Structures are given as C-alpha cells and as structure tokens.
C-alpha cells in the first residue's frame, strides 16, 4: 500500500472514531466510507468476495438476533412468573 493511501486510511479512521465519540454520526459515516473506499481500491478482489457472501452474513445475523430476542422474551416471562426476587438474584450473581 502506498504511503498516501496509508495516511488517508489512518486519518479517516481516526476522524471516524472522533466523530462517533462526539455523537456526530454523519461525520463518522462519511469518514468511515472514505476508509472503506480506500481499502476497496487497494484490495478489490477481497471486497468482491465479501460482497458475494453478504447475503449469508445478513441471514446469519438475522438468525442470531431472532435467537437473542427469544431468549430475552423467555427471561422476561420467567422473571414475571417467579417475581422480582429471582431476577435480582440472577443479576447479583
């Protein structure tokens, strides 16, 4: 990777982190996009591979979120049926 690309990548990632920490999502999104575009220009074959696998990643993420949601609902049901004491004991460890 050329030095100017490294500088663009490092500065855009740094600015992205600063913007996100300060609560400016738009600035963070723009700087993150610059960082991703810089990486894509350097490694186009890897990004093609990731892009082709993107539907699988989305499906796995959706499945994971569904499972987590069901577990959360089940914990809420158990907490309601057993009372608040059980839930507090669970949180205390």
DASUL-V723993 format. One record per residue. PHI is phi in degrees with one decimal (* if undefined). PSI is psi in radians with two decimals (* if undefined). Layout:
# DASUL-V723993
PHI:PSI  PHI:PSI
This chain:
# DASUL-V723993
*:2.37  -71.2:2.72  -61.9:-0.66  -68.6:-0.57  -69.6:-0.66  -62.6:-0.71  -66.0:-0.75  -63.3:-0.76  -64.1:-0.84  -64.2:-0.76  -69.9:-0.66  -70.7:-0.64  -67.0:-0.74  -62.2:-0.81  -64.1:-0.65  -60.3:-0.81  -62.9:-0.75  -63.5:-0.81  -60.7:-0.76  -67.5:-0.66  -67.1:-0.55  -84.9:-0.08  91.4:0.15  -93.6:1.57  -68.2:-0.62  -63.2:-0.83  -62.9:-0.70  -64.1:-0.69  -66.4:-0.72  -65.5:-0.82  -66.3:-0.63  -64.4:-0.65  -64.1:-0.66  -64.3:-0.73  -64.1:-0.76  -66.5:-0.70  -64.6:-0.65  -65.0:-0.78  -65.0:-0.67  -65.3:-0.59  -71.7:-0.46  -86.8:-0.62  -127.4:1.18  -66.0:-0.59  -68.0:-0.62  -66.7:-0.70  -69.5:-0.57  -63.3:-0.73  -64.1:-0.78  -64.0:-0.73  -63.7:-0.64  -70.9:-0.49  -92.8:-0.03  -56.9:-0.74  -59.5:-0.64  -64.9:-0.73  -63.1:-0.73  -64.5:-0.73  -63.8:-0.75  -64.0:-0.74  -63.0:-0.71  -64.5:-0.75  -61.3:-0.76  -61.2:-0.77  -65.4:-0.63  -63.5:-0.75  -64.3:-0.78  -62.6:-0.69  -63.8:-0.76  -63.8:-0.71  -63.4:-0.75  -61.9:-0.73  -64.4:-0.71  -65.2:-0.74  -62.4:-0.67  -65.7:-0.72  -63.4:-0.76  -65.6:-0.71  -63.9:-0.67  -67.7:-0.70  -75.1:-0.52  -97.0:-0.21  96.6:3.01  -73.3:-0.42  -61.9:-0.73  -63.8:-0.75  -65.4:-0.74  -65.1:-0.67  -64.2:-0.64  -65.4:-0.71  -70.0:-0.59  -72.9:-0.43  91.4:*
